[in-house]
Amino acid sequence: MEEGELLLEKSVKLAMEARDSFWDSMKSIPGHNYNRALVAASIGSYGAYLLMAQSTDCRFLLMQAQICLNLRLFPINLKPSSVDGENAPSGESFKKCLHAINKSDKVTAVGINCTPPHFIEALICKLKELTNKHIVVYPNSGEVWDGRAKKWLPSNCFVDDKFESFSSRWRDLGAKFIGGCCRTTPSTILAISKVWKESSH
């Protein structure tokens, strides 16, 4: 096993230990409303390349190879990114991607990762047309990287109140899992969490 795989395995083990420790401490608190957290590992090179200022070179041939491996031990989800609300950064269509993904019963969810929030609603609708799998959305803040000036340009989307409103709409459209990618903050996740807690009452 390569070093990267060993480190990924170790990170999952540490996360599970932290989860179990927290869960054990909650047993002494009657009536708490915490759900037992699930632990997942990400194998994308997200946030690793400042020079490129993008997540991954999302090529569907690579996705097809991953699916062919069948990943027998774990259920997985796949989340390509989009820069135009229609296609992956490589220019390939999501329809082509879903055609391959739908053939695998190991892929339990599909969605969109590191994509500006204003594209998410249309992409959820498109995914619902193309698959019956659970839908996952992990938008970024909507900020744009200026490679020449080496700085992030502000986004009108990056306000926690707006993320709360967006998340409510995405949930109502059918997203089963909502999170945040590049340039989102703990406050963003708190706003998203508020939407799910309200929907559970």
Secondary structure, 3 states (H helix, E strand, C coil): CCHHHHHHHHHHHHHHHHHHHHHHHHCCCCCCCCCCCCCCCCCCCCCCCCCCCCCCCCCHHHHHHHHHHCCCCCCEEECCCCCCCCECCCCCEHHHHHHHHCCCCCEEEEEEECCCHHHHHHHHHHHHHHCCCEEEEECCCCCEEECCCCEEECCCCCCHHHHHHHHHHHHHHCEEEECCCCCCCHHHHHHHHHHHHHHCC
